[in-house]
Amino acid sequence: MATILIIEDHEVALSLCKAMLGESHNIIEAKDTDSALKLLRMHKPELVIADLMVPNSEGFFPTPSKAIELISHLRAINDKTKIVVYSVLCYEPEVSKQAFAFGANACLLKMGDVETFRKTINSLLSE
């Protein structure tokens, strides 16, 4: 059973993500970036699924160009954790390129194909 940290502030998207993962994983949830970084330090999950456009603990949202920096903060805490960016921003080729440059292992379009989501997660967890 893998431990997976989901960073998502929208309940519907969080529920969908959990449903796509199934019940065979230990799921930890963070609704803001500050909580996400604390939980990553505490639980050392095998995988992080991160929406880039989540607020900090004060409720302030980053600009898209700053949002991508979340990946480098996650990577700095744990360089072994697999990071999947799960965001509407992934439709932009430049965002995907930056996500990989900052250390993401995959960049998936939020609310995209369920089978692609599952295959990507399973592949990363089996590495």
N, CA, C and O atoms as a GROMACS GRO file, in nm:
protein
  508
    1MET      N    1   0.085  -0.118   0.000
    1MET     CA    2   0.000   0.000   0.000
    1MET      C    3   0.090   0.124   0.000
    1MET      O    4   0.169   0.145   0.092
    2ALA      N    5   0.076   0.204  -0.102
    2ALA     CA    6   0.156   0.326  -0.115
    2ALA      C    7   0.088   0.441  -0.042
    2ALA      O    8  -0.035   0.449  -0.036
    3THR      N    9   0.170   0.530   0.011
    3THR     CA   10   0.118   0.654   0.069
    3THR      C   11   0.126   0.761  -0.038
    3THR      O   12   0.231   0.785  -0.097
    4ILE      N   13   0.012   0.827  -0.063
    4ILE     CA   14   0.002   0.929  -0.166
    4ILE      C   15  -0.051   1.057  -0.105
    4ILE      O   16  -0.154   1.057  -0.037
    5LEU      N   17   0.020   1.166  -0.128
    5LEU     CA   18  -0.024   1.299  -0.084
    5LEU      C   19  -0.092   1.367  -0.202
    5LEU      O   20  -0.032   1.382  -0.309
    6ILE      N   21  -0.218   1.407  -0.183
    6ILE     CA   22  -0.290   1.481  -0.286
    6ILE      C   23  -0.300   1.626  -0.241
    6ILE      O   24  -0.352   1.656  -0.133
    7ILE      N   25  -0.250   1.716  -0.324
    7ILE     CA   26  -0.257   1.860  -0.296
    7ILE      C   27  -0.365   1.917  -0.388
    7ILE      O   28  -0.343   1.937  -0.508
    8GLU      N   29  -0.481   1.944  -0.330
    8GLU     CA   30  -0.596   1.988  -0.408
    8GLU      C   31  -0.692   2.064  -0.318
    8GLU      O   32  -0.727   2.015  -0.211
    9ASP      N   33  -0.735   2.182  -0.360
    9ASP     CA   34  -0.824   2.263  -0.277
    9ASP      C   35  -0.971   2.257  -0.318
    9ASP      O   36  -1.056   2.311  -0.246
   10HIS      N   37  -1.004   2.194  -0.428
   10HIS     CA   38  -1.143   2.181  -0.472
   10HIS      C   39  -1.195   2.042  -0.437
   10HIS      O   40  -1.138   1.941  -0.477
   11GLU      N   41  -1.305   2.038  -0.362
   11GLU     CA   42  -1.360   1.910  -0.314
   11GLU      C   43  -1.396   1.813  -0.426
   11GLU      O   44  -1.369   1.694  -0.415
   12VAL      N   45  -1.456   1.864  -0.534
   12VAL     CA   46  -1.496   1.776  -0.643
   12VAL      C   47  -1.373   1.712  -0.709
   12VAL      O   48  -1.371   1.591  -0.734
   13ALA      N   49  -1.274   1.792  -0.736
   13ALA     CA   50  -1.150   1.740  -0.798
   13ALA      C   51  -1.080   1.643  -0.704
   13ALA      O   52  -1.025   1.542  -0.748
   14LEU      N   53  -1.081   1.672  -0.574
   14LEU     CA   54  -1.020   1.583  -0.475
   14LEU      C   55  -1.093   1.449  -0.472
   14LEU      O   56  -1.030   1.344  -0.471
   15SER      N   57  -1.225   1.454  -0.470
   15SER     CA   58  -1.305   1.331  -0.469
   15SER      C   59  -1.281   1.248  -0.594
   15SER      O   60  -1.269   1.126  -0.587
   16LEU      N   61  -1.275   1.315  -0.709
   16LEU     CA   62  -1.250   1.244  -0.835
   16LEU      C   63  -1.112   1.178  -0.834
   16LEU      O   64  -1.097   1.063  -0.875
   17CYS      N   65  -1.015   1.251  -0.788
   17CYS     CA   66  -0.878   1.199  -0.781
   17CYS      C   67  -0.873   1.074  -0.692
   17CYS      O   68  -0.813   0.973  -0.729
   18LYS      N   69  -0.935   1.082  -0.576
   18LYS     CA   70  -0.938   0.968  -0.484
   18LYS      C   71  -1.012   0.850  -0.545
   18LYS      O   72  -0.970   0.735  -0.528
   19ALA      N   73  -1.121   0.876  -0.615
   19ALA     CA   74  -1.196   0.769  -0.680
   19ALA      C   75  -1.111   0.700  -0.787
   19ALA      O   76  -1.115   0.578  -0.800
   20MET      N   77  -1.036   0.778  -0.864
   20MET     CA   78  -0.951   0.720  -0.968
   20MET      C   79  -0.838   0.637  -0.909
   20MET      O   80  -0.794   0.540  -0.970
   21LEU      N   81  -0.791   0.674  -0.789
   21LEU     CA   82  -0.685   0.598  -0.724
   21LEU      C   83  -0.736   0.467  -0.665
   21LEU      O   84  -0.660   0.370  -0.653
   22GLY      N   85  -0.862   0.463  -0.629
   22GLY     CA   86  -0.916   0.344  -0.564
   22GLY      C   87  -0.883   0.344  -0.416
   22GLY      O   88  -0.835   0.443  -0.362
   23GLU      N   89  -0.909   0.234  -0.352
   23GLU     CA   90  -0.893   0.226  -0.207
   23GLU      C   91  -0.769   0.149  -0.163
   23GLU      O   92  -0.756   0.115  -0.046
   24SER      N   93  -0.680   0.122  -0.255
   24SER     CA   94  -0.562   0.041  -0.221
   24SER      C   95  -0.442   0.125  -0.179
   24SER      O   96  -0.330   0.073  -0.172
   25HIS      N   97  -0.464   0.254  -0.152
   25HIS     CA   98  -0.354   0.342  -0.112
   25HIS      C   99  -0.390   0.416   0.015
   25HIS      O  100  -0.507   0.436   0.047
   26ASN      N  101  -0.287   0.457   0.088
   26ASN     CA  102  -0.305   0.543   0.204
   26ASN      C  103  -0.301   0.687   0.152
   26ASN      O  104  -0.196   0.735   0.109
   27ILE      N  105  -0.415   0.757   0.155
   27ILE     CA  106  -0.426   0.891   0.098
   27ILE      C  107  -0.416   0.996   0.208
   27ILE      O  108  -0.483   0.989   0.310
   28ILE      N  109  -0.330   1.093   0.184
   28ILE     CA  110  -0.316   1.210   0.271
   28ILE      C  111  -0.357   1.330   0.188
   28ILE      O  112  -0.321   1.339   0.071
   29GLU      N  113  -0.432   1.422   0.247
   29GLU     CA  114  -0.483   1.537   0.173
   29GLU      C  115  -0.429   1.668   0.228
   29GLU      O  116  -0.415   1.687   0.349
   30ALA      N  117  -0.398   1.759   0.136
   30ALA     CA  118  -0.360   1.896   0.173
   30ALA      C  119  -0.437   1.992   0.083
   30ALA      O  120  -0.445   1.971  -0.038
   31LYS      N  121  -0.493   2.095   0.143
   31LYS     CA  122  -0.571   2.193   0.066
   31LYS      C  123  -0.496   2.323   0.044
   31LYS      O  124  -0.549   2.414  -0.018
   32ASP      N  125  -0.374   2.332   0.096
   32ASP     CA  126  -0.292   2.450   0.072
   32ASP      C  127  -0.145   2.408   0.069
   32ASP      O  128  -0.109   2.299   0.114
   33THR      N  129  -0.062   2.495   0.015
   33THR     CA  130   0.079   2.460  -0.006
   33THR      C  131   0.154   2.443   0.126
   33THR      O  132   0.240   2.356   0.137
   34ASP      N  133   0.123   2.525   0.225
   34ASP     CA  134   0.195   2.516   0.352
   34ASP      C  135   0.169   2.381   0.420
   34ASP      O  136   0.261   2.316   0.469
   35SER      N  137   0.042   2.338   0.421
   35SER     CA  138   0.008   2.207   0.478
   35SER      C  139   0.074   2.095   0.398
   35SER      O  140   0.122   1.997   0.455
   36ALA      N  141   0.077   2.110   0.267
   36ALA     CA  142   0.137   2.008   0.181
   36ALA      C  143   0.284   1.986   0.215
   36ALA      O  144   0.330   1.872   0.224
   37LEU      N  145   0.357   2.095   0.233
   37LEU     CA  146   0.499   2.082   0.263
   37LEU      C  147   0.520   2.017   0.400
   37LEU      O  148   0.613   1.937   0.417
   38LYS      N  149   0.437   2.050   0.497
   38LYS     CA  150   0.446   1.988   0.630
   38LYS      C  151   0.416   1.839   0.623
   38LYS      O  152   0.487   1.757   0.681
   39LEU      N  153   0.309   1.805   0.551
   39LEU     CA  154   0.271   1.664   0.539
   39LEU      C  155   0.376   1.583   0.464
   39LEU      O  156   0.400   1.467   0.497
   40LEU      N  157   0.439   1.642   0.365
   40LEU     CA  158   0.545   1.574   0.292
   40LEU      C  159   0.661   1.541   0.386
   40LEU      O  160   0.717   1.431   0.381
   41ARG      N  161   0.697   1.636   0.470
   41ARG     CA  162   0.805   1.611   0.567
   41ARG      C  163   0.767   1.502   0.667
   41ARG      O  164   0.849   1.416   0.700
   42MET      N  165   0.643   1.506   0.715
   42MET     CA  166   0.598   1.412   0.818
   42MET      C  167   0.580   1.270   0.766
   42MET      O  168   0.624   1.175   0.831
   43HIS      N  169   0.517   1.254   0.652
   43HIS     CA  170   0.475   1.121   0.606
   43HIS      C  171   0.564   1.060   0.499
   43HIS      O  172   0.558   0.939   0.477
   44LYS      N  173   0.646   1.139   0.433
   44LYS     CA  174   0.735   1.090   0.328
   44LYS      C  175   0.662   0.997   0.229
   44LYS      O  176   0.699   0.880   0.215
   45PRO      N  177   0.560   1.049   0.162
   45PRO     CA  178   0.483   0.964   0.070
   45PRO      C  179   0.566   0.920  -0.050
   45PRO      O  180   0.662   0.986  -0.089
   46GLU      N  181   0.526   0.809  -0.108
   46GLU     CA  182   0.593   0.760  -0.228
   46GLU      C  183   0.558   0.846  -0.349
   46GLU      O  184   0.635   0.856  -0.444
   47LEU      N  185   0.439   0.910  -0.344
   47LEU     CA  186   0.392   0.985  -0.459
   47LEU      C  187   0.314   1.108  -0.413
   47LEU      O  188   0.241   1.102  -0.314
   48VAL      N  189   0.330   1.217  -0.486
   48VAL     CA  190   0.253   1.339  -0.464
   48VAL      C  191   0.178   1.371  -0.592
   48VAL      O  192   0.236   1.371  -0.701
   49ILE      N  193   0.048   1.397  -0.578
   49ILE     CA  194  -0.034   1.445  -0.690
   49ILE      C  195  -0.069   1.588  -0.657
   49ILE      O  196  -0.140   1.615  -0.560
   50ALA      N  197  -0.018   1.682  -0.736
   50ALA     CA  198  -0.030   1.823  -0.700
   50ALA      C  199  -0.099   1.907  -0.807
   50ALA      O  200  -0.057   1.912  -0.922
   51ASP      N  201  -0.207   1.973  -0.765
   51ASP     CA  202  -0.262   2.081  -0.845
   51ASP      C  203  -0.172   2.200  -0.818
   51ASP      O  204  -0.138   2.227  -0.703
   52LEU      N  205  -0.133   2.271  -0.919
   52LEU     CA  206  -0.042   2.384  -0.900
   52LEU      C  207  -0.113   2.508  -0.844
   52LEU      O  208  -0.052   2.588  -0.774
   53MET      N  209  -0.240   2.523  -0.876
   53MET     CA  210  -0.312   2.644  -0.837
   53MET      C  211  -0.387   2.624  -0.706
   53MET      O  212  -0.510   2.631  -0.701
   54VAL      N  213  -0.312   2.599  -0.599
   54VAL     CA  214  -0.370   2.590  -0.466
   54VAL      C  215  -0.318   2.707  -0.383
   54VAL      O  216  -0.206   2.754  -0.406
   55PRO      N  217  -0.399   2.755  -0.288
   55PRO     CA  218  -0.356   2.870  -0.210
   55PRO      C  219  -0.253   2.834  -0.104
   55PRO      O  220  -0.231   2.716  -0.074
   56ASN      N  221  -0.191   2.937  -0.048
   56ASN     CA  222  -0.109   2.915   0.071
   56ASN      C  223  -0.202   2.916   0.192
   56ASN      O  224  -0.324   2.927   0.174
   57SER      N  225  -0.149   2.906   0.313
   57SER     CA  226  -0.235   2.896   0.432
   57SER      C  227  -0.315   3.023   0.459
   57SER      O  228  -0.413   3.019   0.532
   58GLU      N  229  -0.273   3.137   0.401
   58GLU     CA  230  -0.349   3.261   0.417
   58GLU      C  231  -0.458   3.276   0.311
   58GLU      O  232  -0.533   3.374   0.313
   59GLY      N  233  -0.467   3.182   0.219
   59GLY     CA  234  -0.570   3.188   0.116
   59GLY      C  235  -0.530   3.259  -0.011
   59GLY      O  236  -0.614   3.279  -0.099
   60PHE      N  237  -0.403   3.298  -0.023
   60PHE     CA  238  -0.357   3.367  -0.143
   60PHE      C  239  -0.314   3.266  -0.249
   60PHE      O  240  -0.238   3.173  -0.220
   61PHE      N  241  -0.363   3.286  -0.371
   61PHE     CA  242  -0.328   3.198  -0.482
   61PHE      C  243  -0.206   3.253  -0.555
   61PHE      O  244  -0.190   3.375  -0.566
   62PRO      N  245  -0.119   3.164  -0.604
   62PRO     CA  246  -0.003   3.209  -0.681
   62PRO      C  247  -0.042   3.244  -0.824
   62PRO      O  248  -0.146   3.201  -0.873
   63THR      N  249   0.042   3.321  -0.889
   63THR     CA  250   0.027   3.340  -1.033
   63THR      C  251   0.073   3.210  -1.099
   63THR      O  252   0.150   3.136  -1.038
   64PRO      N  253   0.027   3.180  -1.220
   64PRO     CA  254   0.072   3.055  -1.284
   64PRO      C  255   0.224   3.041  -1.292
   64PRO      O  256   0.277   2.931  -1.278
   65SER      N  257   0.294   3.151  -1.314
   65SER     CA  258   0.440   3.142  -1.323
   65SER      C  259   0.504   3.110  -1.188
   65SER      O  260   0.610   3.047  -1.184
   66LYS      N  261   0.441   3.152  -1.079
   66LYS     CA  262   0.492   3.120  -0.946
   66LYS      C  263   0.446   2.982  -0.898
   66LYS      O  264   0.514   2.918  -0.818
   67ALA      N  265   0.330   2.938  -0.948
   67ALA     CA  266   0.272   2.811  -0.904
   67ALA      C  267   0.366   2.694  -0.932
   67ALA      O  268   0.372   2.600  -0.854
   68ILE      N  269   0.436   2.700  -1.040
   68ILE     CA  270   0.525   2.591  -1.081
   68ILE      C  271   0.638   2.570  -0.979
   68ILE      O  272   0.695   2.461  -0.971
   69GLU      N  273   0.668   2.673  -0.901
   69GLU     CA  274   0.774   2.662  -0.801
   69GLU      C  275   0.740   2.565  -0.689
   69GLU      O  276   0.830   2.518  -0.618
   70LEU      N  277   0.612   2.533  -0.672
   70LEU     CA  278   0.573   2.433  -0.572
   70LEU      C  279   0.648   2.303  -0.594
   70LEU      O  280   0.686   2.236  -0.498
   71ILE      N  281   0.670   2.267  -0.719
   71ILE     CA  282   0.739   2.142  -0.750
   71ILE      C  283   0.880   2.143  -0.694
   71ILE      O  284   0.924   2.044  -0.634
   72SER      N  285   0.952   2.252  -0.711
   72SER     CA  286   1.089   2.257  -0.659
   72SER      C  287   1.091   2.253  -0.507
   72SER      O  288   1.184   2.197  -0.448
   73HIS      N  289   0.990   2.311  -0.442
   73HIS     CA  290   0.982   2.304  -0.296
   73HIS      C  291   0.957   2.159  -0.251
   73HIS      O  292   1.018   2.112  -0.155
   74LEU      N  293   0.868   2.090  -0.321
   74LEU     CA  294   0.844   1.949  -0.289
   74LEU      C  295   0.969   1.866  -0.312
   74LEU      O  296   1.005   1.783  -0.229
   75ARG      N  297   1.034   1.888  -0.425
   75ARG     CA  298   1.154   1.813  -0.461
   75ARG      C  299   1.267   1.838  -0.360
   75ARG      O  300   1.342   1.746  -0.328
   76ALA      N  301   1.279   1.960  -0.310
   76ALA     CA  302   1.384   1.993  -0.213
   76ALA      C  303   1.365   1.918  -0.082
   76ALA      O  304   1.462   1.885  -0.014
   77ILE      N  305   1.241   1.891  -0.045
   77ILE     CA  306   1.213   1.819   0.079
   77ILE      C  307   1.242   1.670   0.063
   77ILE      O  308   1.299   1.608   0.153
   78ASN      N  309   1.204   1.613  -0.050
   78ASN     CA  310   1.224   1.471  -0.070
   78ASN      C  311   1.251   1.445  -0.218
   78ASN      O  312   1.161   1.454  -0.301
   79ASP      N  313   1.374   1.414  -0.249
   79ASP     CA  314   1.410   1.395  -0.390
   79ASP      C  315   1.372   1.257  -0.444
   79ASP      O  316   1.388   1.231  -0.564
   80LYS      N  317   1.322   1.167  -0.358
   80LYS     CA  318   1.283   1.034  -0.402
   80LYS      C  319   1.133   1.023  -0.432
   80LYS      O  320   1.090   0.935  -0.506
   81THR      N  321   1.054   1.112  -0.375
   81THR     CA  322   0.909   1.109  -0.397
   81THR      C  323   0.877   1.139  -0.543
   81THR      O  324   0.932   1.233  -0.601
   82LYS      N  325   0.791   1.059  -0.601
   82LYS     CA  326   0.744   1.084  -0.738
   82LYS      C  327   0.642   1.197  -0.733
   82LYS      O  328   0.557   1.200  -0.644
   83ILE      N  329   0.650   1.289  -0.828
   83ILE     CA  330   0.559   1.405  -0.831
   83ILE      C  331   0.482   1.407  -0.962
   83ILE      O  332   0.540   1.409  -1.071
   84VAL      N  333   0.349   1.406  -0.948
   84VAL     CA  334   0.260   1.417  -1.064
   84VAL      C  335   0.189   1.551  -1.054
   84VAL      O  336   0.116   1.576  -0.957
   85VAL      N  337   0.210   1.636  -1.152
   85VAL     CA  338   0.136   1.761  -1.159
   85VAL      C  339   0.002   1.728  -1.223
   85VAL      O  340  -0.003   1.672  -1.332
   86TYR      N  341  -0.106   1.763  -1.153
   86TYR     CA  342  -0.242   1.733  -1.198
   86TYR      C  343  -0.317   1.865  -1.202
   86TYR      O  344  -0.376   1.907  -1.102
   87SER      N  345  -0.314   1.930  -1.317
   87SER     CA  346  -0.360   2.069  -1.323
   87SER      C  347  -0.417   2.104  -1.460
   87SER      O  348  -0.379   2.045  -1.561
   88VAL      N  349  -0.509   2.199  -1.461
   88VAL     CA  350  -0.558   2.250  -1.589
   88VAL      C  351  -0.447   2.323  -1.664
   88VAL      O  352  -0.456   2.342  -1.786
   89LEU      N  353  -0.344   2.364  -1.593
   89LEU     CA  354  -0.232   2.434  -1.658
   89LEU      C  355  -0.148   2.342  -1.746
   89LEU      O  356  -0.070   2.389  -1.828
   90CYS      N  357  -0.164   2.211  -1.730
   90CYS     CA  358  -0.084   2.115  -1.808
   90CYS      C  359  -0.117   2.116  -1.957
   90CYS      O  360  -0.043   2.059  -2.036
   91TYR      N  361  -0.225   2.180  -1.996
   91TYR     CA  362  -0.256   2.190  -2.140
   91TYR      C  363  -0.159   2.284  -2.210
   91TYR      O  364  -0.147   2.280  -2.332
   92GLU      N  365  -0.091   2.368  -2.133
   92GLU     CA  366   0.005   2.461  -2.192
   92GLU      C  367   0.143   2.393  -2.201
   92GLU      O  368   0.199   2.355  -2.098
   93PRO      N  369   0.196   2.377  -2.321
   93PRO     CA  370   0.325   2.308  -2.336
   93PRO      C  371   0.437   2.369  -2.250
   93PRO      O  372   0.522   2.296  -2.199
   94GLU      N  373   0.437   2.499  -2.234
   94GLU     CA  374   0.542   2.564  -2.154
   94GLU      C  375   0.533   2.525  -2.007
   94GLU      O  376   0.635   2.507  -1.941
   95VAL      N  377   0.411   2.510  -1.956
   95VAL     CA  378   0.393   2.469  -1.816
   95VAL      C  379   0.444   2.327  -1.798
   95VAL      O  380   0.515   2.298  -1.701
   96SER      N  381   0.409   2.238  -1.889
   96SER     CA  382   0.458   2.100  -1.880
   96SER      C  383   0.609   2.096  -1.885
   96SER      O  384   0.672   2.024  -1.808
   97LYS      N  385   0.668   2.172  -1.974
   97LYS     CA  386   0.814   2.178  -1.987
   97LYS      C  387   0.877   2.227  -1.856
   97LYS      O  388   0.975   2.169  -1.809
   98GLN      N  389   0.821   2.332  -1.798
   98GLN     CA  390   0.872   2.384  -1.671
   98GLN      C  391   0.852   2.284  -1.558
   98GLN      O  392   0.939   2.270  -1.472
   99ALA      N  393   0.738   2.216  -1.557
   99ALA     CA  394   0.711   2.117  -1.452
   99ALA      C  395   0.819   2.010  -1.450
   99ALA      O  396   0.870   1.975  -1.344
  100PHE      N  397   0.855   1.960  -1.567
  100PHE     CA  398   0.961   1.860  -1.574
  100PHE      C  399   1.096   1.919  -1.535
  100PHE      O  400   1.176   1.853  -1.469
  101ALA      N  401   1.122   2.041  -1.575
  101ALA     CA  402   1.248   2.107  -1.539
  101ALA      C  403   1.261   2.126  -1.388
  101ALA      O  404   1.371   2.120  -1.334
  102PHE      N  405   1.150   2.150  -1.321
  102PHE     CA  406   1.150   2.170  -1.175
  102PHE      C  407   1.150   2.038  -1.099
  102PHE      O  408   1.166   2.037  -0.977
  103GLY      N  409   1.133   1.925  -1.169
  103GLY     CA  410   1.145   1.795  -1.103
  103GLY      C  411   1.022   1.708  -1.103
  103GLY      O  412   1.021   1.605  -1.036
  104ALA      N  413   0.917   1.744  -1.176
  104ALA     CA  414   0.799   1.659  -1.184
  104ALA      C  415   0.830   1.533  -1.265
  104ALA      O  416   0.911   1.536  -1.358
  105ASN      N  417   0.764   1.424  -1.230
  105ASN     CA  418   0.779   1.300  -1.304
  105ASN      C  419   0.674   1.284  -1.412
  105ASN      O  420   0.693   1.210  -1.508
  106ALA      N  421   0.561   1.355  -1.396
  106ALA     CA  422   0.452   1.350  -1.494
  106ALA      C  423   0.370   1.477  -1.482
  106ALA      O  424   0.368   1.541  -1.377
  107CYS      N  425   0.303   1.511  -1.591
  107CYS     CA  426   0.216   1.628  -1.595
  107CYS      C  427   0.086   1.586  -1.664
  107CYS      O  428   0.084   1.561  -1.784
  108LEU      N  429  -0.021   1.578  -1.586
  108LEU     CA  430  -0.149   1.530  -1.637
  108LEU      C  431  -0.254   1.640  -1.631
  108LEU      O  432  -0.261   1.716  -1.534
  109LEU      N  433  -0.334   1.646  -1.735
  109LEU     CA  434  -0.441   1.744  -1.741
  109LEU      C  435  -0.552   1.704  -1.644
  109LEU      O  436  -0.605   1.594  -1.651
  110LYS      N  437  -0.586   1.796  -1.554
  110LYS     CA  438  -0.693   1.770  -1.458
  110LYS      C  439  -0.823   1.743  -1.532
  110LYS      O  440  -0.856   1.808  -1.631
  111MET      N  441  -0.894   1.645  -1.483
  111MET     CA  442  -1.020   1.600  -1.541
  111MET      C  443  -0.998   1.538  -1.680
  111MET      O  444  -1.088   1.533  -1.763
  112GLY      N  445  -0.874   1.490  -1.702
  112GLY     CA  446  -0.841   1.425  -1.829
  112GLY      C  447  -0.881   1.278  -1.826
  112GLY      O  448  -0.968   1.238  -1.748
  113ASP      N  449  -0.819   1.200  -1.911
  113ASP     CA  450  -0.850   1.060  -1.930
  113ASP      C  451  -0.818   0.977  -1.804
  113ASP      O  452  -0.706   0.981  -1.755
  114VAL      N  453  -0.916   0.904  -1.754
  114VAL     CA  454  -0.900   0.823  -1.633
  114VAL      C  455  -0.796   0.715  -1.652
  114VAL      O  456  -0.713   0.692  -1.563
  115GLU      N  457  -0.798   0.649  -1.765
  115GLU     CA  458  -0.703   0.539  -1.789
  115GLU      C  459  -0.558   0.590  -1.792
  115GLU      O  460  -0.469   0.525  -1.739
  116THR      N  461  -0.536   0.705  -1.854
  116THR     CA  462  -0.401   0.765  -1.856
  116THR      C  463  -0.357   0.798  -1.714
  116THR      O  464  -0.242   0.774  -1.678
  117PHE      N  465  -0.447   0.854  -1.634
  117PHE     CA  466  -0.417   0.886  -1.495
  117PHE      C  467  -0.374   0.760  -1.421
  117PHE      O  468  -0.268   0.758  -1.358
  118ARG      N  469  -0.453   0.655  -1.428
  118ARG     CA  470  -0.422   0.531  -1.355
  118ARG      C  471  -0.292   0.467  -1.402
  118ARG      O  472  -0.211   0.423  -1.320
  119LYS      N  473  -0.273   0.462  -1.533
  119LYS     CA  474  -0.149   0.402  -1.586
  119LYS      C  475  -0.026   0.480  -1.540
  119LYS      O  476   0.075   0.420  -1.502
  120THR      N  477  -0.036   0.611  -1.542
  120THR     CA  478   0.077   0.695  -1.499
  120THR      C  479   0.109   0.671  -1.353
  120THR      O  480   0.225   0.652  -1.316
  121ILE      N  481   0.006   0.673  -1.268
  121ILE     CA  482   0.027   0.652  -1.124
  121ILE      C  483   0.086   0.513  -1.099
  121ILE      O  484   0.185   0.500  -1.026
  122ASN      N  485   0.028   0.410  -1.157
  122ASN     CA  486   0.076   0.274  -1.137
  122ASN      C  487   0.219   0.257  -1.187
  122ASN      O  488   0.299   0.188  -1.123
  123SER      N  489   0.251   0.318  -1.298
  123SER     CA  490   0.387   0.309  -1.351
  123SER      C  491   0.488   0.374  -1.258
  123SER      O  492   0.594   0.318  -1.232
  124LEU      N  493   0.455   0.491  -1.208
  124LEU     CA  494   0.547   0.560  -1.117
  124LEU      C  495   0.564   0.485  -0.985
  124LEU      O  496   0.674   0.479  -0.930
  125LEU      N  497   0.457   0.428  -0.935
  125LEU     CA  498   0.466   0.354  -0.809
  125LEU      C  499   0.542   0.223  -0.824
  125LEU      O  500   0.596   0.171  -0.726
  126SER      N  501   0.549   0.170  -0.945
  126SER     CA  502   0.620   0.043  -0.965
  126SER      C  503   0.769   0.062  -0.995
  126SER      O  504   0.843  -0.035  -1.003
  127GLU      N  505   0.812   0.186  -1.010
  127GLU     CA  506   0.955   0.211  -1.039
  127GLU      C  507   1.041   0.185  -0.918
  127GLU      O  508   1.163   0.201  -0.923
   0.00000   0.00000   0.00000
